[in-house]
Amino acid sequence: MDFKDLRIKEIIENCKILINESPTTEEGDNKEIDEYNIWKAYSWIEYSILLVRLKRYNLLDEPSSLKEQKKTKTTKVDEKIMIQQARDLLLDLNYKDEEKMLDSLRNVRDLLKRIVKNRKKKNTSENKKQE
């Protein structure tokens, strides 16, 4: 079973599309970050990591059932920069080396996770202010 059977490349391409829809620093502050797309891309990256790990340890059941960096420092970084970094990592993904691919996917996941957490904090603090 290779990555084509697991639909990893298709999933990664969908994540690229979702992340490409989000603004980067090059596009300025005119465009808002779509929280839904970031969350969706984060979920798909997490799913891809799971599939690659299950494949590595031969824990996948059947293909039919599938149809249905080190930790970064926690400094406050602009979300648009993180989106650009995630996009770059996905564009440079090495499908031939599982270990490098897993590391890259984990880095993308961590970046998207930070954005999701920041958004969640912002939303809860805004809700408290309104009350």
C-alpha positions as CSV (number, residue, x, y, z in Angstrom):
1,M,0.0,0.0,0.0
2,D,1.5,3.3,-1.1
3,F,0.5,6.9,-0.5
4,K,-1.7,6.9,-3.6
5,D,-3.8,4.1,-2.0
6,L,-4.0,6.2,1.2
7,R,-5.0,9.3,-0.8
8,I,-2.2,11.3,1.0
9,K,-1.3,13.3,-2.0
10,E,-4.9,14.2,-2.7
11,I,-5.4,15.3,1.0
12,I,-2.2,17.4,0.9
13,E,-3.3,19.1,-2.4
14,N,-6.6,19.9,-0.7
15,C,-4.7,21.4,2.3
16,K,-2.6,23.5,-0.1
17,I,-5.8,24.9,-1.6
18,L,-7.3,25.7,1.8
19,I,-4.1,27.4,2.9
20,N,-3.6,29.2,-0.4
21,E,-7.0,30.8,0.2
22,S,-5.7,32.4,3.4
23,P,-3.8,35.7,3.2
24,T,0.0,35.9,3.8
25,T,2.2,38.9,4.7
26,E,2.8,39.5,1.0
27,E,-0.9,40.3,0.5
28,G,-1.1,42.8,3.3
29,D,-3.7,43.3,6.0
30,N,-6.6,43.7,3.6
31,K,-7.7,40.1,3.7
32,E,-9.0,38.3,6.8
33,I,-7.9,34.8,7.7
34,D,-10.6,32.3,7.2
35,E,-10.7,30.4,10.5
36,Y,-12.8,27.6,9.0
37,N,-10.3,26.8,6.3
38,I,-7.4,26.8,8.8
39,W,-9.2,24.4,11.0
40,K,-10.1,22.2,8.1
41,A,-6.5,22.1,6.9
42,Y,-5.3,21.4,10.4
43,S,-7.7,18.4,10.7
44,W,-6.6,17.0,7.3
45,I,-2.9,17.3,8.1
46,E,-3.5,15.5,11.4
47,Y,-5.4,12.8,9.5
48,S,-2.5,12.5,7.1
49,I,0.0,12.1,9.9
50,L,-2.1,9.3,11.4
51,L,-2.3,7.5,8.0
52,V,1.4,7.6,7.5
53,R,2.1,6.4,11.0
54,L,-0.4,3.5,10.7
55,K,1.2,2.6,7.4
56,R,4.6,2.6,8.8
57,Y,3.7,0.2,11.6
58,N,1.5,-2.0,9.3
59,L,-1.6,-1.2,11.4
60,L,-3.9,-0.4,8.5
61,D,-6.8,-2.7,8.0
62,E,-7.8,-2.6,4.4
63,P,-7.7,0.1,1.8
64,S,-11.5,0.1,1.5
65,S,-11.9,1.2,5.2
66,L,-9.8,4.2,4.3
67,K,-12.1,5.4,1.7
68,E,-14.8,6.1,4.1
69,Q,10.5,19.8,13.4
70,K,10.9,19.8,16.8
71,K,8.6,21.9,18.8
72,T,8.9,25.5,18.0
73,K,9.4,28.2,20.6
74,T,6.1,29.7,21.8
75,T,6.6,33.3,20.7
76,K,3.9,35.4,19.4
77,V,4.1,35.4,15.6
78,D,1.8,36.9,13.0
79,E,-0.8,34.4,11.8
80,K,-0.1,35.4,8.2
81,I,3.5,34.5,8.5
82,M,2.6,31.1,10.0
83,I,0.2,30.5,7.1
84,Q,3.0,31.3,4.7
85,Q,5.4,28.9,6.5
86,A,2.7,26.1,6.4
87,R,2.2,26.8,2.7
88,D,5.9,26.6,2.0
89,L,6.3,23.3,3.9
90,L,3.4,21.8,1.9
91,L,4.9,22.9,-1.4
92,D,8.3,21.4,-0.5
93,L,6.8,18.1,0.8
94,N,9.0,15.1,0.0
95,Y,6.7,12.1,-0.7
96,K,9.6,9.7,-1.1
97,D,11.1,10.0,2.4
98,E,8.4,9.0,5.0
99,E,10.4,10.4,7.9
100,K,10.9,13.8,6.3
101,M,7.3,13.9,5.1
102,L,6.1,13.1,8.6
103,D,8.3,15.9,10.1
104,S,7.0,18.4,7.5
105,L,3.3,17.4,8.2
106,R,3.9,17.7,11.9
107,N,5.4,21.2,11.4
108,V,2.4,22.2,9.3
109,R,0.0,20.8,11.9
110,D,1.8,22.7,14.7
111,L,1.6,26.0,12.8
112,L,-2.1,25.5,12.1
113,K,-2.7,24.4,15.7
114,R,-1.2,27.7,16.9
115,I,-3.4,29.7,14.7
116,V,-6.5,27.8,15.8
117,K,-5.5,28.3,19.5
118,N,-4.9,32.0,19.0
119,R,-8.2,32.4,17.3
120,K,-10.0,30.5,20.1
121,K,-8.4,32.8,22.7
122,K,-9.3,35.9,20.7
123,N,-12.9,34.8,20.4
124,T,-13.3,34.0,24.1
125,S,-11.8,37.3,25.1
126,E,-14.0,39.2,22.7
127,N,-17.1,37.3,24.0
128,K,-16.1,38.2,27.6
129,K,-15.8,41.9,26.6
130,Q,-19.2,41.9,25.1
131,E,-20.8,40.5,28.2
